[in-house]
């Protein structure tokens, strides 16, 4: 029995590039039949039914449509000038099955190359979608060797969020002052809570200030927080090295990231300095941390 991907290739009379065929085999069930009306799992890509139906529609409506090209996703509307009036038409992602190139094509048949291959166009976004499926969040921590940098980094991250380049659960700046005391710059979300531990990010940042390596002993609440961190498995692999790194006169930024545009983030932070530590936190771990948050008041 043929797979849906093999049936698609046979029906449309094309040989699918291996990287695209492998993508469909692995993720085809996650893709919608109608990415135009609904939300796609990634990049507006549709399932085999969408590819077959939309490609056949283009073939029948555009006599010059190259038969080796197939329509694989929806890119959104664009505005054109037609008979001196502005009109919106839809644009789609099209795959040239001979060269492997990805093109944008509108409903009038006007096309342009947007990537040299399917992997080049979609590889990073597919990886991000896979990680988002598997993990609840990505926790990014950047350590700085002075007290002021974390606050500056937080401001840059919030600016990226306002511009739509990063989607955050939370962001917290932690400063360990020269005398060994701690200061926290909380997000608006955290300010609605009592104390440092107002979010998952705050819980992890707070665990540092309560960590045995730092010589702090703040009673039962401290023990409960560090216990909840240990329960997730983050203690040994993440919190302990951080505790060693945050010496007096240093700072760190904690960002719980849902999704980001890497190019925009890199552009914003190029040359900014700092030691970057990243860990993905599984959904089960996040659930435990949130449960701990619900039961703690600091």
Legacy VTK file of the C-alpha trace (Angstrom):
# vtk DataFile Version 3.0
C-alpha trace
ASCII
DATASET POLYDATA
POINTS 298 float
0.000 0.000 0.000
1.336 3.392 -0.970
1.854 6.075 1.651
0.025 9.438 1.287
3.297 10.976 0.102
3.777 8.331 -2.593
0.153 8.774 -3.699
0.685 12.541 -3.930
3.747 12.153 -6.135
1.969 9.664 -8.412
-1.218 11.737 -8.694
0.673 14.907 -9.598
3.178 13.068 -11.792
6.264 14.455 -10.079
9.279 13.186 -8.161
9.319 14.928 -4.801
12.677 16.202 -3.522
13.827 13.874 -0.749
13.979 16.552 1.960
10.373 17.603 1.296
9.149 14.000 1.011
10.842 13.162 4.321
9.218 16.193 5.942
5.769 15.084 4.780
6.346 11.518 5.960
7.419 12.716 9.392
5.086 15.666 9.985
2.287 15.352 7.434
-0.359 14.518 10.060
0.341 17.809 11.854
-0.388 19.872 8.749
-3.839 21.287 7.956
-5.829 20.624 4.807
-6.753 24.327 4.762
-3.845 26.523 5.908
-5.517 29.493 4.191
-8.370 29.678 6.698
-6.673 28.022 9.657
-3.275 28.077 11.281
-0.522 25.847 9.980
1.887 23.913 12.170
4.745 25.703 10.424
5.214 28.294 7.664
1.692 27.981 6.233
2.435 24.492 4.907
-0.478 22.223 4.079
-0.973 18.457 4.051
-0.972 16.185 1.005
-4.659 16.906 0.310
-3.922 20.630 0.226
-0.905 20.156 -2.034
-2.817 17.978 -4.476
-5.956 20.124 -4.603
-4.210 23.497 -4.779
-1.685 22.350 -7.360
-4.491 20.980 -9.557
-6.360 24.293 -9.168
-3.290 26.256 -10.299
-2.767 23.913 -13.227
-6.340 24.321 -14.431
-6.549 28.087 -13.969
-3.076 29.044 -15.248
-2.277 27.530 -18.671
1.429 28.354 -18.311
1.806 26.708 -14.919
4.871 24.449 -15.050
3.748 20.839 -14.369
6.849 20.075 -12.290
5.891 22.785 -9.809
3.654 21.971 -6.834
1.958 24.313 -4.365
2.916 23.346 -0.823
1.660 26.134 1.427
-0.017 29.496 1.887
2.073 32.652 2.376
-0.697 35.217 2.803
-2.233 38.103 0.846
-0.386 40.802 -1.038
-1.559 44.090 -2.534
-1.250 44.784 -6.258
-2.363 47.551 -8.580
-4.838 46.291 -11.172
-6.555 48.700 -13.595
-5.435 51.626 -11.410
-7.034 50.148 -8.303
-5.499 48.395 -5.326
-6.477 44.784 -4.929
-5.422 41.975 -2.638
-4.525 38.566 -4.003
-3.248 35.458 -2.286
0.313 34.185 -2.473
1.445 30.593 -2.018
4.645 28.650 -1.448
5.567 26.617 -4.508
8.203 23.893 -4.824
10.053 23.281 -8.082
10.447 19.506 -7.917
13.249 19.556 -10.497
15.631 22.056 -8.877
14.280 21.841 -5.324
13.896 25.627 -5.147
11.064 27.221 -3.170
9.186 30.059 -4.832
6.433 32.445 -3.916
3.616 32.464 -6.447
0.441 34.527 -6.568
-2.907 33.586 -8.065
-1.988 35.424 -11.288
1.006 33.143 -11.746
3.698 35.705 -10.915
6.492 33.944 -9.051
9.878 34.634 -7.480
12.494 32.405 -5.870
12.594 32.719 -2.077
15.043 29.906 -1.229
17.430 27.534 -2.938
15.935 24.464 -1.284
13.143 23.350 1.017
15.649 22.768 3.821
17.113 26.244 3.417
13.652 27.810 3.552
12.005 25.727 6.244
14.706 23.882 8.192
15.081 26.321 11.092
11.341 26.853 11.463
10.653 23.117 11.453
13.250 22.601 14.183
11.678 25.379 16.255
8.229 23.809 15.823
9.586 20.391 16.837
11.165 21.842 19.970
7.983 23.690 20.830
6.048 20.406 20.535
8.485 18.600 22.781
9.305 21.298 25.285
7.228 23.877 27.108
9.835 26.623 26.962
13.434 27.404 26.264
15.131 29.006 29.248
17.933 31.321 28.170
20.252 32.760 30.791
23.071 35.176 30.022
25.710 35.865 32.668
27.513 39.237 32.733
30.640 40.238 34.603
29.186 43.538 35.797
26.032 44.629 37.606
24.468 46.826 34.918
24.454 44.641 31.813
21.504 42.420 32.786
19.201 45.435 33.069
20.298 46.638 29.626
19.729 43.148 28.189
16.240 43.022 29.708
15.380 46.339 28.045
16.578 44.998 24.669
14.529 41.815 25.055
11.374 43.760 25.922
11.944 45.963 22.877
12.224 42.837 20.676
8.951 41.632 22.215
7.203 44.922 21.398
8.466 44.629 17.817
7.050 41.101 17.543
10.446 39.412 17.114
10.281 37.347 20.293
7.472 35.695 22.235
8.131 35.485 25.963
6.621 33.855 28.977
8.715 36.100 31.201
12.030 37.911 31.582
13.876 38.706 34.815
17.171 40.457 35.478
19.106 39.361 38.566
21.988 41.375 40.040
24.384 40.141 42.683
25.811 43.338 44.102
29.388 43.797 45.274
28.403 43.204 48.904
26.811 39.866 47.978
23.192 41.035 48.268
20.638 40.510 45.502
18.457 42.774 43.402
15.794 41.710 40.875
14.279 43.600 37.966
10.933 41.926 37.392
8.642 41.939 34.369
5.202 43.483 34.601
3.761 39.987 35.016
5.958 39.392 38.053
5.179 42.738 39.619
1.611 41.567 40.104
2.877 38.814 42.399
4.351 38.962 45.878
8.144 38.767 46.083
10.642 37.436 43.600
8.953 34.149 42.818
6.049 35.344 40.680
6.525 33.196 37.591
8.350 30.113 36.420
11.274 32.315 35.405
11.193 34.003 38.775
11.139 30.644 40.506
14.313 29.558 38.748
15.977 32.937 39.301
14.861 32.828 42.913
16.372 29.396 43.344
19.765 30.950 42.734
19.364 33.452 45.553
18.257 30.619 47.839
20.872 28.134 46.704
23.064 26.489 49.382
26.182 27.346 47.378
25.444 31.019 47.958
25.201 30.640 51.701
21.589 31.854 51.978
19.155 30.260 54.416
15.719 31.834 54.306
13.614 29.279 56.132
10.800 26.994 55.002
9.893 28.939 51.856
13.482 28.693 50.608
13.521 24.951 51.220
10.245 24.454 49.378
11.412 26.436 46.354
14.762 24.685 46.022
13.015 21.327 46.519
10.624 22.078 43.660
13.599 22.990 41.447
15.392 19.777 42.384
12.238 17.807 41.554
12.436 18.958 37.917
16.000 17.768 37.449
17.229 21.273 36.681
19.245 21.474 39.893
22.339 19.563 38.846
22.356 20.391 35.154
21.525 24.094 35.307
21.004 25.794 38.673
24.213 24.580 40.305
26.546 25.862 37.527
24.656 29.176 37.524
25.084 29.537 41.257
28.829 29.123 40.844
28.913 31.714 38.055
26.999 34.517 39.779
29.714 36.047 41.917
29.479 39.433 43.694
29.540 42.274 41.162
27.873 40.239 38.387
24.389 39.965 36.902
22.260 37.666 34.758
19.195 37.856 32.556
16.624 35.042 32.650
14.281 34.773 29.648
11.650 32.066 29.241
11.282 32.027 25.468
8.360 30.534 23.567
9.488 31.552 20.098
12.020 33.934 18.575
13.418 35.173 15.265
17.129 34.308 15.702
18.370 36.859 13.158
16.629 39.751 14.919
17.860 38.650 18.328
21.443 38.270 17.095
21.299 41.666 15.420
20.115 43.265 18.671
22.773 41.627 20.842
25.755 41.533 18.484
28.855 42.556 20.434
26.905 42.908 23.677
28.955 40.286 25.535
27.990 37.808 28.204
28.075 34.030 28.627
24.969 32.396 27.178
23.466 29.305 28.822
20.402 27.686 27.263
18.313 24.738 28.360
15.020 23.352 27.092
12.520 22.572 29.821
10.100 19.736 29.189
6.390 20.337 29.608
6.212 18.003 32.594
8.906 20.022 34.351
7.059 23.256 33.636
3.874 21.758 35.084
5.718 20.864 38.304
7.204 24.336 38.549
3.820 25.964 38.019
2.309 23.691 40.652
5.031 24.823 43.026
4.256 28.447 42.206
0.610 27.912 43.038
1.493 26.709 46.504
4.281 29.148 47.455
4.195 32.678 48.785
7.505 34.421 49.306
LINES 1 299
298 0 1 2 3 4 5 6 7 8 9 10 11 12 13 14 15 16 17 18 19 20 21 22 23 24 25 26 27 28 29 30 31 32 33 34 35 36 37 38 39 40 41 42 43 44 45 46 47 48 49 50 51 52 53 54 55 56 57 58 59 60 61 62 63 64 65 66 67 68 69 70 71 72 73 74 75 76 77 78 79 80 81 82 83 84 85 86 87 88 89 90 91 92 93 94 95 96 97 98 99 100 101 102 103 104 105 106 107 108 109 110 111 112 113 114 115 116 117 118 119 120 121 122 123 124 125 126 127 128 129 130 131 132 133 134 135 136 137 138 139 140 141 142 143 144 145 146 147 148 149 150 151 152 153 154 155 156 157 158 159 160 161 162 163 164 165 166 167 168 169 170 171 172 173 174 175 176 177 178 179 180 181 182 183 184 185 186 187 188 189 190 191 192 193 194 195 196 197 198 199 200 201 202 203 204 205 206 207 208 209 210 211 212 213 214 215 216 217 218 219 220 221 222 223 224 225 226 227 228 229 230 231 232 233 234 235 236 237 238 239 240 241 242 243 244 245 246 247 248 249 250 251 252 253 254 255 256 257 258 259 260 261 262 263 264 265 266 267 268 269 270 271 272 273 274 275 276 277 278 279 280 281 282 283 284 285 286 287 288 289 290 291 292 293 294 295 296 297
